[in-house]
Amino acid sequence: MNEDQPTAETHIAKLFANAPACSVLFHTLHRYILDTYPDASYKTGRTQVSYYNKHGFAYLWPPLRKIKGRPDVYIVLSFGLDRKIEDSRITEVVEPYPERWTHHVLISRLEDFDSTVKDWLGEAYRFAQNK
């Protein structure tokens, strides 16, 4: 790698520069995803970190702006499925393509990343792999 090229870690540090308290949440989920799905790869973008197998299955991003009613510290976990999940922890669901549902979950404490959310993430991983 060219020494002048920024590393993924540099991109992640920049992504969380304005939300350093969110960094612990991010790194915990980031490590979980990479440890649980060792064939997954990731890339950093301007606003998020995207995780892939054959296709994208999970996305982590810090809050881009303050939104009334949301915690002061949180990250967003987004994932795609072939079905819509109805659960109070899901803050938004969109259907960008027929039978392709994108779900957004706020993670404000490590306890929010519980077995149910991990199950959704596993389902998203399998869905992306089998598309």
TORLUM-174276 format. One record per residue (C-alpha): residue number from 1; residue in one letter; chain; x, y, z. Coordinates in steps of 0.02 Angstrom, whole numbers, plus 32768, in hexadecimal, padded with zeros to 4 digits. Each point is the difference from the previous one (the first is absolute). Last residue first. Layout:
[NUM; 'A'; 'A'; [X; Y; Z]] ...
//
This chain:
[131; 'K'; 'A'; [7A4B; 7D61; 7F5C]] [130; 'N'; 'A'; [803D; 7F71; 806C]] [129; 'Q'; 'A'; [8094; 8056; 8054]] [128; 'A'; 'A'; [7F9E; 809F; 801F]] [127; 'F'; 'A'; [7F71; 7F9F; 8053]] [126; 'R'; 'A'; [807A; 7F9B; 8068]] [125; 'Y'; 'A'; [8054; 809D; 8044]] [124; 'A'; 'A'; [7F58; 8056; 801C]] [123; 'E'; 'A'; [7FC4; 7F69; 8064]] [122; 'G'; 'A'; [809E; 8006; 8068]] [121; 'L'; 'A'; [7FE6; 80BA; 801F]] [120; 'W'; 'A'; [7F4C; 7FE0; 8034]] [119; 'D'; 'A'; [803D; 7F79; 8078]] [118; 'K'; 'A'; [8081; 8079; 8048]] [117; 'V'; 'A'; [7F74; 807E; 801C]] [116; 'T'; 'A'; [7F9C; 7F7C; 805D]] [115; 'S'; 'A'; [8098; 7FC4; 8062]] [114; 'D'; 'A'; [8027; 80AE; 8042]] [113; 'F'; 'A'; [8057; 8098; 7FB8]] [112; 'D'; 'A'; [7F98; 8076; 806A]] [111; 'E'; 'A'; [8066; 7FC7; 8098]] [110; 'L'; 'A'; [8098; 8057; 7FB4]] [109; 'R'; 'A'; [7FA4; 80A3; 8017]] [108; 'S'; 'A'; [7FBF; 807F; 7F82]] [107; 'I'; 'A'; [7FE4; 7F8A; 7F6D]] [106; 'L'; 'A'; [7F79; 8047; 7F90]] [105; 'V'; 'A'; [7FB7; 7F84; 7F84]] [104; 'H'; 'A'; [7FDF; 8024; 7F48]] [103; 'H'; 'A'; [7FAC; 7F80; 7F8F]] [102; 'T'; 'A'; [800E; 7FF3; 7F43]] [101; 'W'; 'A'; [7F7C; 7F92; 7FAE]] [100; 'R'; 'A'; [8015; 7FAC; 7F58]] [99; 'E'; 'A'; [7F5D; 7FB0; 7FC8]] [98; 'P'; 'A'; [7FEA; 807D; 7F72]] [97; 'Y'; 'A'; [8092; 8078; 8001]] [96; 'P'; 'A'; [8028; 8093; 8072]] [95; 'E'; 'A'; [7F86; 7FC0; 8084]] [94; 'V'; 'A'; [8020; 806E; 8097]] [93; 'V'; 'A'; [7FFB; 7FDC; 80BA]] [92; 'E'; 'A'; [8026; 807F; 8088]] [91; 'T'; 'A'; [801E; 8003; 80BB]] [90; 'I'; 'A'; [8006; 7F44; 801C]] [89; 'R'; 'A'; [8004; 7FE5; 80BB]] [88; 'S'; 'A'; [7F42; 7FFE; 800A]] [87; 'D'; 'A'; [7FF8; 7F65; 7F92]] [86; 'E'; 'A'; [7FA5; 7FD9; 7F5E]] [85; 'I'; 'A'; [807B; 7FAF; 7F8A]] [84; 'K'; 'A'; [7FE1; 8012; 7F45]] [83; 'R'; 'A'; [8036; 7F6F; 7F95]] [82; 'D'; 'A'; [8084; 7FD9; 7F7E]] [81; 'L'; 'A'; [8085; 8048; 8072]] [80; 'G'; 'A'; [807C; 808F; 8004]] [79; 'F'; 'A'; [8066; 8046; 808E]] [78; 'S'; 'A'; [8020; 80A8; 8052]] [77; 'L'; 'A'; [8056; 8018; 80A7]] [76; 'V'; 'A'; [7FFC; 80B4; 8039]] [75; 'I'; 'A'; [8075; 8043; 8084]] [74; 'Y'; 'A'; [7FD2; 8050; 80A4]] [73; 'V'; 'A'; [802F; 8086; 807E]] [72; 'D'; 'A'; [7F90; 8096; 8025]] [71; 'P'; 'A'; [7F65; 7F93; 7FF8]] [70; 'R'; 'A'; [7F79; 8027; 7F80]] [69; 'G'; 'A'; [7F66; 8069; 8022]] [68; 'K'; 'A'; [8034; 8092; 7F95]] [67; 'I'; 'A'; [8080; 7FD3; 7F7D]] [66; 'K'; 'A'; [80B2; 8043; 800E]] [65; 'R'; 'A'; [805F; 7FEC; 7F5E]] [64; 'L'; 'A'; [8060; 7F7A; 7FA2]] [63; 'P'; 'A'; [7FE8; 7F7E; 8087]] [62; 'P'; 'A'; [8088; 7F7E; 7FEF]] [61; 'W'; 'A'; [7FF7; 7F77; 7F7D]] [60; 'L'; 'A'; [8002; 7F44; 7FF6]] [59; 'Y'; 'A'; [7FC5; 7F9F; 7F68]] [58; 'A'; 'A'; [7FD3; 7F49; 7FEF]] [57; 'F'; 'A'; [7FDA; 7F82; 7F76]] [56; 'G'; 'A'; [8053; 8041; 7F62]] [55; 'H'; 'A'; [800F; 7F7C; 7F79]] [54; 'K'; 'A'; [8067; 7F62; 7FE2]] [53; 'N'; 'A'; [8043; 8014; 80B1]] [52; 'Y'; 'A'; [7FFF; 80B7; 802B]] [51; 'Y'; 'A'; [800B; 807C; 8090]] [50; 'S'; 'A'; [7FEF; 80BC; 7FE8]] [49; 'V'; 'A'; [804C; 8086; 8070]] [48; 'Q'; 'A'; [7FA4; 80A5; 7FF9]] [47; 'T'; 'A'; [7FFD; 80BA; 7FD6]] [46; 'R'; 'A'; [8092; 8021; 7F89]] [45; 'G'; 'A'; [801A; 7F4A; 7FDB]] [44; 'T'; 'A'; [8060; 7F75; 8050]] [43; 'K'; 'A'; [8009; 7F54; 7FB9]] [42; 'Y'; 'A'; [7FE1; 7F58; 804D]] [41; 'S'; 'A'; [8020; 7F4A; 7FDD]] [40; 'A'; 'A'; [7FA2; 7F6B; 8041]] [39; 'D'; 'A'; [804F; 7F53; 7FF6]] [38; 'P'; 'A'; [8021; 8002; 80BB]] [37; 'Y'; 'A'; [7F47; 801B; 8029]] [36; 'T'; 'A'; [7FF7; 7FF6; 80BE]] [35; 'D'; 'A'; [80AB; 804D; 8021]] [34; 'L'; 'A'; [7FED; 808A; 7F7E]] [33; 'I'; 'A'; [7F4E; 802A; 8036]] [32; 'Y'; 'A'; [8029; 7FFB; 80BA]] [31; 'R'; 'A'; [809C; 806D; 7FE7]] [30; 'H'; 'A'; [7F9B; 8085; 7FA4]] [29; 'L'; 'A'; [7F75; 7FF7; 8083]] [28; 'T'; 'A'; [807B; 8020; 808F]] [27; 'H'; 'A'; [8061; 8082; 7F9B]] [26; 'F'; 'A'; [7F62; 8062; 7FD9]] [25; 'L'; 'A'; [7FC0; 8003; 80B1]] [24; 'V'; 'A'; [80AA; 8037; 8041]] [23; 'S'; 'A'; [800A; 8087; 7F79]] [22; 'C'; 'A'; [7F58; 804D; 8029]] [21; 'A'; 'A'; [804E; 806C; 8089]] [20; 'P'; 'A'; [8076; 8047; 7F7C]] [19; 'A'; 'A'; [7F71; 804B; 7F9A]] [18; 'N'; 'A'; [804B; 808D; 7F98]] [17; 'A'; 'A'; [809E; 7F9C; 7FD8]] [16; 'F'; 'A'; [7F9A; 7F61; 7FE5]] [15; 'L'; 'A'; [800B; 7FFB; 7F42]] [14; 'K'; 'A'; [80B0; 8046; 8007]] [13; 'A'; 'A'; [8039; 7F72; 8071]] [12; 'I'; 'A'; [7FA9; 7F83; 7F8D]] [11; 'H'; 'A'; [805A; 8047; 7F68]] [10; 'T'; 'A'; [80A7; 7FF8; 8059]] [9; 'E'; 'A'; [7FDC; 7F4C; 8034]] [8; 'A'; 'A'; [7FD7; 7FD3; 7F4C]] [7; 'T'; 'A'; [80AB; 8042; 7FD1]] [6; 'P'; 'A'; [8022; 80A6; 7FAA]] [5; 'Q'; 'A'; [806E; 7FF9; 7F65]] [4; 'D'; 'A'; [809F; 8066; 800F]] [3; 'E'; 'A'; [8065; 7F68; 8038]] [2; 'N'; 'A'; [7FD1; 7FA7; 7F5F]] [1; 'M'; 'A'; [7FC2; 7F52; 8027]] 
//
